[in-house]
Amino acid sequence: MIHSIVSYLAWVFPVQIRSFEGYVVYEGQEYTSERDLIVVLYSNFLSLPASYYKDRGFDRVWEVVNGIADDDVMIVELGYEIAELAWKLGFLGKIGKILIAHADAAPEYYWCVSQGNELAMLNFALKYIHKAFKDMVFGGSMKSLIQSFHEKKREEFMRRFRLINPQQAEILDECLSESEVERFLKRDAEFMPVLRQRLMDKGRGAAIDHITGGDLGL
């Protein structure tokens, strides 16, 4: 049984599904087929309103189950469908709250989108996405999910971040890796002078002096 599919079903249906190597147990019955498990669960919860299923993307999942006869092909398509759903609900739909709730999230996110770094964006998403969605995301192609990220939203966020935090944006633009961003945000004593010199060499020393001058004793 594919872990991402089982995680999705456990999120949609108000039941306990116990996972084991190669099968799951639901109401004392063993299932080795994703299709059989989905059909049984849906049949047992037909009383739930259509809006409940639509909000959780199950209408699209059900279309895949009904529309693809080959089990192997169906499982692959389900993996992609569920991963895309988890990406939208667990990350794209929550990004605003993530940026507000976590102090370092906005600068980390700015660096990821400004650099166009897909691996960094993946790491950022997995750092803040809820565990339930994280388990679902790995069923699809993370590369394609990240590449399909809405470019307009990325550009708009960068524009606003640079407008509101111009000095911090200048500093982040000079960070060469995720680890350097992390060291800057933590005001790493060894890295800060290196970063300052890098900015000074480009005539941007005022940016780091404005933000961290006190930390550096300047």
Secondary structure as GFF3:
##gff-version 3
##sequence-region A 1 218
A	DSSP	alpha_helix	3	12	.	.	.	ID=ss1
A	DSSP	beta_strand	18	20	.	.	.	ID=ss2
A	DSSP	beta_strand	23	26	.	.	.	ID=ss3
A	DSSP	beta_strand	29	31	.	.	.	ID=ss4
A	DSSP	alpha_helix	34	44	.	.	.	ID=ss5
A	DSSP	alpha_helix	50	55	.	.	.	ID=ss6
A	DSSP	alpha_helix	58	67	.	.	.	ID=ss7
A	DSSP	alpha_helix	71	87	.	.	.	ID=ss8
A	DSSP	pi_helix	88	92	.	.	.	ID=ss9
A	DSSP	alpha_helix	95	101	.	.	.	ID=ss10
A	DSSP	alpha_helix	105	115	.	.	.	ID=ss11
A	DSSP	alpha_helix	118	128	.	.	.	ID=ss12
A	DSSP	alpha_helix	131	137	.	.	.	ID=ss13
A	DSSP	alpha_helix	142	147	.	.	.	ID=ss14
A	DSSP	alpha_helix	151	164	.	.	.	ID=ss15
A	DSSP	alpha_helix	166	173	.	.	.	ID=ss16
A	DSSP	alpha_helix	178	185	.	.	.	ID=ss17
A	DSSP	alpha_helix	191	201	.	.	.	ID=ss18
A	DSSP	alpha_helix	205	216	.	.	.	ID=ss19
###
